[in-house]
Amino acid sequence: MGLVNLAIEAQHAWFELLARSSVGPTWELGSGMAVVTGIPSNSDNGIVLDRAALNNETSVQHLIRPVLDTSLPATLVLTETVPAKELAPLEALGLQPENSANQMAMSLSTAPDYIEPAGIVIDEVSNTRQLRGGLGVLGQDWFDETELEQRLNCFAQIGIGPSSPVRHWLASRDGEVVAMATSFRFRDIVELAHCGVLAPERRKGIATALTAVRLTSAFEDGASQAVLSPSPDGYELHRTLGFQTTRVSKSRLFYLPTQEL
């Protein structure tokens, strides 16, 4: 597999993991599936369809309608590129294609070198207490206490620690958590997911160290490719580590409307 569309592969694998982990209602019909975690994020509620499922009206209605009815942000992933005329069922339901997405990806041939910034200690999360502290750092920029609890419960269902496909690391200064980062491993690919640093600690090399830790751990576990969906702030950081930017294929990801149709 090349580096193109690894972000689509990651989203597909993430929805399948959420469904297997029983973190919320799940629907299956034929080769399609859907899962709703309740987290207000289009990365954590979604549907996966292949071409056969897309062309089955019963499958489309059975899998998409329950997710639409939640009014939650959600994403539909097509496992393959299909002709434009076959997208009509999605357009009729108000789904909007993501046709401008980029990803950053790289091959992992060696473990990256890194040095912990002065005064910073990086440890892997091994229990829910530590995870709650790290999510509190992320929540300062991204979500409230209710969503923190939802994410905590989701990650706890999946599992915490080195044997889990989802792993988390904390950066601390003087015993206080100042940053957290997460990775998701599927097949021989690692997705670098959330990474958040408290405002007073930014631009001190902490995010770079957390990225290197995640890549090193994935490489040691046999991962050969890494992918992430870049933020404007994270683009330059990951570029210096060897990531390259590639376009995600058009009409493979669709966003569901968040209001009742």
N, C-alpha and C positions, 0 to 999 in steps of 0.2 A: 504494500500500500504506500502511495506517495503522501506528501504532506497536504495536498489539497483536500478540503472538506473534512478535516479531522474534527472541527468544531461541531459539524452535523453528527458525526459518529459519536462524539461525546454526549451531545444532548439526547440522542437515541439511547445510548447505554445508560444514561442517568435516569431516564424515565423507566427503563426496564428494571433498574436497581430499586427505584422507589416502589414499583409495583411488587417486586419480590419481597421487599422488606415490610410490606403491610403498613405503610405509614399513612394510608388513607384509602378511600374507595377506589376500586379498580374495575375496569370493564374490559372484556375481551370478546372478540368475535372474529372467527377465521384467523387471518394473519395480522389483524389490527389489535391495538390495545390503547387504553387510556387510564390515567391515574390523576387523582386530585389529592394534594396534601393539605390544602387549606391555607398554605403560605401565600401571601399576596405578591407573588413573583411569577412572571411567565416562564421562568426556568424550572419551576417546581410543580407546575400543573401542566399536563399535556397529553397529546395523542400521537401515536406512531402508526402510519399507514404505508403499506407498499402499494404498488400499482393495482394489484388485484383487489385489495380492500378499497382503494379509492374509487374503483369502478363498480363497486357493489353498493347500491343505494341503501340497502338495509344496514350494512356495516357502517357507512358514513353517518347515518342518522343515529344508530345505536351508540356509537362511540363519541361523536362530537356533541350531540344534543345535551347529554348530561353535564358535560364540562361547560357548555354555554350557559346552562341553567344556574350554575354556581355564581356567574358574573365575576369570577376571579380572572386575573391575568393568566393567560395560558398560551402555549405554543404547540402547533402541529408540525410534526417532522415527517417528511416523505423520505423513504429509504432509498429512493432512486429518482432520477430525473424523468419526468413524464411529459408528453406533448401538451402544449398550452390548452388545446381544446378539452383535455381531460380534467382540467382544473375547475371547470364550471361548477361542480357541486360545492366546492369550497367557496367560490365567489358568491354563490347564491346564499350561503350562510353568513356572508359578511366578513370572511377571513381575509386578512391583508398579507400579501407576500412580503417577506424581507428580502429585498433585492439589492441592498447596498452593504451587506455585512462583510467585514474583514475578519480574519483570524491571524494570529501569529503562531508559528510552529517551527520546530527544529528537530533534527535527528540527534539522538543521544548516543554518542560514540565514546564519551568519557564522562567521568563525574566532574562537575565544575569545581574550581577552587574557590574558597571563600574564607573570610576571617570575620568572626563575630565583632561587631563594633565595640569600642571601649565601653566597659560598664554594662554590656548587654549579655544576658544569658538566654540561650534558646533551648527549649525543651519540647518534646512531643507530648501532646495531651493524652492522658491515660484514664481520665475519669470525668464524670459530668460536672463536678465542681470546677475543675480547671477549664472545661469547655464553656461553662457559663461565664467565667471571667473573660475569656477571649471573645465570646459573642458580645459581651458588654462593650468591648472596644469597637467592634464592627458596628454595633447599634448606634453609637454616637453619630455616625454619618449616614447610616443606611436604614435603620428600622427602629421601632419602638419596643417596649417591654413585652407586649403581646406577641409580636413576631419573634422576639428573642426566645420565648418559651416554645413557640411552634418549631423553630429551627433546632432548639435543644432536643426536643422530643423526637424530631425527625432523625437527627444524627445518632441519638441514643438507640433508636430502633435499628438503624443500619449497623451500628457497632462502633466502638471507639478503641483506638490503639493500633499498633503496627500490623496486626492481622486483618484489619478492616480495609475495604477498598477506598474508604474515605478517611484521610488522616489529617490531623491538625497540629500546628506548632505555635507555641507562644514565645514571644520575646519579652523579657522582664528586665527592669532596672531596679536595683535595691529591693527586690522581692515584689515589685508592683508590675502587673502586666501592662505593656505599652503597645503591643502589636500582636496580631494573630494572622495566620495564613492556613489555607486548606488545599489539599490536593485530592483528586479522584482518579483512581487507577482502574482501567478496564483493558482487557487483553494486554498488549504490550505498549499501551499508550497511557500517559499521565496527563490529566488536565489540571492546570494550575487555576484554582477557583478563587475564592475570596482571599484578599490580602488587605488588611487595614492597619494603619499606624496612627496613634494619637497625634493630634496636630503639633504639640510642642516637640515631638520626637522625629518629625519628618525631615528628609534630606540629610540623614545621618548614616545612611547605609543599612538601615534595619530591613527595609523591604528587599534590598538586594540579597542580604544574607538569608532571609526567609525563602526567597526564590531559589537560591543555591541549595539550601537544605532540602527543599522539596525535590529538586532535580536529582540531587545526590542519592536520596533515599529511593527514589523511583528507579534510577539507574542500577543501584545495588540489588533491587528486586527484579531486574530483568527488563525494565521498560526500555524501548528503543526510540520512542518518539514522544514529543511533548507538544501541547497545544494550549492556547488561552485565547480568550476574547479580550482584546486590549482596551484599556481606558486611555484617554489622552495623557494622563499622568504616567501610566505604566508603559507607554510605547517605547520611550527612549531607554528606560531601564532594561527592558527585555531585548531590545535591539542590541545593546552592548553585550548581552550574554550570548548572542548568536541566533536569536529568533529572527525569522523572516516573515514578512507580511504577505498573505495571499488572499485572494477574493474567495468568498464562499459562493457556491453555485446558486444562481437565481432560482426562485420558485421551488426551493426545497424546505424552507422554513416559513410558516405562516403564523400570524398572531390572531388570536380570537378576540372579537369585540368583548368588552367587559360589561356590557349592559344587555338586558333581555332584548331579543329581536321581536 
